Amino acid sequence: MQSLSISQLSDLSGMTRETVAKRLSAAGLVGATGPHNSSLYESPAALKAIFEAPISDQTALMNARAENLAADTRLKNIKEQELLGQLAPIAALEWALGNVCSQISGVLEALPAKLKRRLPQLTAADVHLIQSEIAKARNAAASATIQFPS
């Protein structure tokens, strides 16, 4: 039988030296001392130990790859929505909401004077009622926030 070093086993398996050494150690294989203080392993037992990794290691690796793929997919979907104009930064939305609310506030502020000019029969109590309702609407607009669904 042929004895191989960790470097040779790494080249054969396509795995890193660290992975090969870890799997040989986990299998309980002890190498014989070779040239240049390298450890030599019997090839059939070593290859079996390398390729028959514990199922938990393979499962953990597959789960990590699946999570990574799902995260990449979510990120790509978000970038696609952003490119299509379906997403906007929160700061831009807050600025737009504040701008619209200030424009509405200006229109509402001018409303009592316009109504008094158009309808001279309005009493001071009527104008006061209109102003108080406008104040409620302005307060509601000022306290508006962006709500996200849970």
C-alpha positions as CSV (number, residue, x, y, z in Angstrom):
1,M,0.0,0.0,0.0
2,Q,1.0,3.5,-0.7
3,S,1.6,6.1,2.1
4,L,0.8,9.7,1.4
5,S,1.4,12.9,3.2
6,I,-1.2,15.5,4.1
7,S,-0.1,17.6,1.1
8,Q,-0.5,14.7,-1.3
9,L,-3.9,13.8,0.2
10,S,-4.9,17.4,-0.1
11,D,-4.0,17.5,-3.8
12,L,-5.8,14.2,-4.4
13,S,-9.0,15.2,-2.6
14,G,-9.1,18.9,-3.7
15,M,-9.5,19.9,-0.1
16,T,-7.3,22.2,1.9
17,R,-4.5,20.8,4.0
18,E,-6.4,22.1,7.2
19,T,-9.5,20.2,6.2
20,V,-7.6,17.0,5.4
21,A,-5.7,17.2,8.7
22,K,-8.9,17.8,10.7
23,R,-10.7,14.9,9.1
24,L,-7.7,12.5,9.6
25,S,-7.5,13.6,13.2
26,A,-11.3,13.2,13.7
27,A,-11.1,9.7,12.3
28,G,-8.3,8.9,14.9
29,L,-5.7,8.1,12.3
30,V,-2.1,8.6,13.3
31,G,0.5,9.0,10.6
32,A,3.9,7.4,10.5
33,T,6.9,9.7,10.5
34,G,8.2,10.3,7.0
35,P,10.9,12.4,5.4
36,H,11.2,16.0,6.6
37,N,9.1,15.1,9.7
38,S,6.0,14.8,7.6
39,S,3.2,12.4,8.6
40,L,2.5,9.6,6.2
41,Y,-0.9,7.9,6.1
42,E,-2.0,4.6,4.5
43,S,-3.9,5.8,1.4
44,P,-7.0,3.6,1.6
45,A,-7.8,4.4,5.3
46,A,-6.8,8.1,4.9
47,L,-9.0,8.6,1.8
48,K,-11.9,6.8,3.5
49,A,-11.6,9.2,6.5
50,I,-11.3,12.2,4.3
51,F,-14.4,11.5,2.1
52,E,-16.6,10.0,4.8
53,A,-16.8,13.1,6.9
54,P,-19.3,13.0,9.7
55,I,-22.8,13.7,8.5
56,S,-23.1,16.7,10.9
57,D,-20.2,18.4,9.2
58,Q,-21.7,17.9,5.8
59,T,-25.2,18.9,7.0
60,A,-23.8,22.1,8.6
61,L,-22.0,23.0,5.4
62,M,-25.1,22.4,3.3
63,N,-27.3,24.4,5.7
64,A,-24.7,27.3,5.6
65,R,-24.7,27.2,1.8
66,A,-28.5,27.2,1.7
67,E,-28.7,30.2,4.1
68,N,-26.1,32.0,2.0
69,L,-28.0,31.4,-1.2
70,A,-31.2,32.6,0.4
71,A,-29.5,35.8,1.7
72,D,-28.1,36.4,-1.8
73,T,-31.5,35.9,-3.3
74,R,-33.1,38.4,-0.9
75,L,-30.4,40.9,-1.6
76,K,-30.8,40.6,-5.4
77,N,-34.6,41.0,-5.0
78,I,-34.1,44.2,-3.0
79,K,-31.6,45.6,-5.5
80,E,-34.0,44.8,-8.4
81,Q,-36.9,46.5,-6.6
82,E,-34.7,49.5,-6.0
83,L,-33.7,49.7,-9.7
84,L,-37.4,49.4,-10.7
85,G,-38.2,52.4,-8.4
86,Q,-40.3,50.3,-6.1
87,L,-38.1,51.1,-3.1
88,A,-37.0,54.5,-1.7
89,P,-34.7,55.5,1.2
90,I,-36.5,56.3,4.4
91,A,-35.0,59.7,4.5
92,A,-36.4,60.6,1.1
93,L,-39.9,59.4,2.1
94,E,-39.8,61.4,5.4
95,W,-38.6,64.5,3.5
96,A,-41.5,64.1,0.9
97,L,-44.0,63.5,3.6
98,G,-42.9,66.6,5.5
99,N,-42.9,68.7,2.3
100,V,-46.5,67.6,1.4
101,C,-47.7,68.3,5.0
102,S,-46.2,71.8,5.0
103,Q,-47.9,72.5,1.6
104,I,-51.2,71.3,3.0
105,S,-50.7,73.4,6.1
106,G,-50.2,76.5,4.0
107,V,-53.4,75.9,2.0
108,L,-55.4,75.2,5.2
109,E,-54.0,78.3,6.9
110,A,-55.4,80.5,4.1
111,L,-58.8,78.8,4.1
112,P,-60.6,80.8,6.8
113,A,-59.8,84.2,5.2
114,K,-60.9,83.0,1.8
115,L,-64.1,81.6,3.2
116,K,-64.8,84.9,5.0
117,R,-64.3,86.9,1.8
118,R,-66.6,84.6,-0.2
119,L,-69.2,84.2,2.4
120,P,-69.6,87.5,4.3
121,Q,-72.5,86.0,6.3
122,L,-70.1,83.8,8.3
123,T,-70.0,84.8,11.9
124,A,-66.9,85.0,14.1
125,A,-68.0,81.7,15.8
126,D,-68.2,80.0,12.3
127,V,-64.7,81.2,11.4
128,H,-63.4,80.1,14.9
129,L,-64.9,76.6,14.3
130,I,-63.2,76.4,10.9
131,Q,-59.9,77.5,12.4
132,S,-60.1,74.9,15.2
133,E,-60.9,72.1,12.7
134,I,-57.9,73.3,10.6
135,A,-55.7,73.2,13.7
136,K,-56.8,69.6,14.3
137,A,-55.9,68.7,10.7
138,R,-52.5,70.4,10.9
139,N,-51.7,68.6,14.2
140,A,-52.6,65.3,12.6
141,A,-50.4,66.1,9.6
142,A,-47.5,67.2,11.8
143,S,-47.7,63.9,13.8
144,A,-47.8,61.7,10.7
145,T,-45.1,59.0,10.6
146,I,-44.2,56.2,8.3
147,Q,-45.7,52.9,9.5
148,F,-44.3,49.6,8.3
149,P,-46.4,46.5,8.3
150,S,-45.2,43.8,10.8
